[in-house]
Amino acid sequence: MRAPFRPSPREGPLLVVLTAAAVACSLYLRYRVIQNSEIGIACDAGLGTLFCQARAGVVFLFQYSLFGWVALAAAALNLVRPSVALMALGLVAAGFGIVLYNVLPSAFAAGLMILAFARPARTA
């Protein structure tokens, strides 16, 4: 029987930093850009700044729950064939999804990523 999938001692902290950065970025976008009424009024009036473009892009992705579905797809692929890259993608997308109201698919994706630790690791 092969050893289960585990990130190496260098990959583990990288996954933590990527996830924390994604959550911090999504918190900033949610509270300082999307829910800020002054920016919302200015963007609705036709202001074309980077904040308005980021706000429009995140709102579009939120409407279709794309953060959650990307996290779920990456987690499912990671369950089938565990890799650190898929886990990183899933964690970053789940971090964005949980903060930006795509909780159900993002939480399910987090559960699938935990199950991936029980899978055998890939051999090179």
LINBEL-V116489 format. One record per residue. N is the residue number from 1. SS is DSSP state (helix for helix, strand for strand, loop for the rest). PHI is phi in radians with two decimals (999 if undefined). OMEGA is omega in whole degrees, -180 to 180 (* if undefined). Layout:
N,SS,PHI,OMEGA / N,SS,PHI,OMEGA
This chain:
1,loop,999,-179 / 2,loop,-1.39,179 / 3,loop,-1.19,179 / 4,strand,-1.23,180 / 5,loop,-1.18,175 / 6,loop,-2.52,172 / 7,loop,-1.15,180 / 8,loop,-1.24,178 / 9,helix,-1.07,175 / 10,helix,-1.51,-177 / 11,helix,-1.37,-180 / 12,helix,-1.01,178 / 13,helix,-1.09,177 / 14,helix,-1.11,178 / 15,helix,-1.12,179 / 16,helix,-1.13,-179 / 17,helix,-1.15,179 / 18,helix,-1.09,180 / 19,helix,-1.15,179 / 20,helix,-1.12,178 / 21,helix,-1.15,179 / 22,helix,-1.13,179 / 23,helix,-1.15,179 / 24,helix,-1.11,179 / 25,helix,-1.12,-180 / 26,helix,-1.22,175 / 27,helix,-1.11,177 / 28,helix,-1.08,-180 / 29,helix,-1.08,-177 / 30,helix,-1.19,-172 / 31,helix,-1.58,-177 / 32,helix,-1.81,-177 / 33,helix,-2.06,-173 / 34,helix,-1.33,-175 / 35,loop,-1.57,178 / 36,loop,-1.35,-174 / 37,helix,-1.17,179 / 38,helix,-1.13,178 / 39,helix,-1.19,179 / 40,helix,-1.08,179 / 41,helix,-1.16,180 / 42,helix,-1.13,180 / 43,helix,-1.19,178 / 44,helix,-1.17,178 / 45,loop,-1.41,176 / 46,loop,1.96,178 / 47,loop,-1.17,-174 / 48,loop,-1.94,-178 / 49,loop,-1.47,178 / 50,helix,-1.12,177 / 51,helix,-1.04,-179 / 52,helix,-1.17,178 / 53,helix,-1.18,177 / 54,helix,-1.12,179 / 55,helix,-1.08,180 / 56,helix,-1.13,180 / 57,helix,-1.16,-180 / 58,helix,-1.18,178 / 59,helix,-1.12,177 / 60,helix,-1.08,180 / 61,helix,-1.12,179 / 62,helix,-1.15,-177 / 63,helix,-1.04,-180 / 64,loop,-1.77,180 / 65,loop,0.93,-175 / 66,helix,-1.18,176 / 67,helix,-1.08,180 / 68,helix,-1.16,-179 / 69,helix,-1.24,175 / 70,helix,-1.14,178 / 71,helix,-1.08,-180 / 72,helix,-1.17,179 / 73,helix,-1.14,179 / 74,helix,-1.12,179 / 75,helix,-1.19,178 / 76,helix,-1.15,176 / 77,helix,-1.12,178 / 78,helix,-1.17,177 / 79,helix,-1.20,180 / 80,helix,-1.28,-177 / 81,loop,-2.41,-174 / 82,loop,-1.07,174 / 83,loop,-2.66,-178 / 84,helix,-1.22,-180 / 85,helix,-1.12,178 / 86,helix,-1.18,178 / 87,helix,-1.15,178 / 88,helix,-1.11,178 / 89,helix,-1.06,180 / 90,helix,-1.12,180 / 91,helix,-1.19,179 / 92,helix,-1.14,180 / 93,helix,-1.15,178 / 94,helix,-1.18,177 / 95,helix,-1.07,176 / 96,helix,-1.12,-176 / 97,helix,-1.14,-179 / 98,helix,-1.18,-180 / 99,helix,-1.27,-175 / 100,loop,-1.77,169 / 101,loop,1.18,171 / 102,loop,-1.89,-167 / 103,helix,-1.23,-173 / 104,helix,-1.07,179 / 105,helix,-1.18,-180 / 106,helix,-1.22,179 / 107,helix,-1.19,177 / 108,helix,-1.12,178 / 109,helix,-1.11,178 / 110,helix,-1.08,176 / 111,helix,-1.12,178 / 112,helix,-1.16,178 / 113,helix,-1.18,175 / 114,helix,-1.17,178 / 115,helix,-1.12,-180 / 116,helix,-1.14,177 / 117,helix,-1.20,178 / 118,helix,-1.54,-179 / 119,loop,-1.42,175 / 120,strand,-1.21,-180 / 121,loop,-1.25,175 / 122,loop,-1.23,172 / 123,loop,-1.74,-175 / 124,loop,-1.28,*
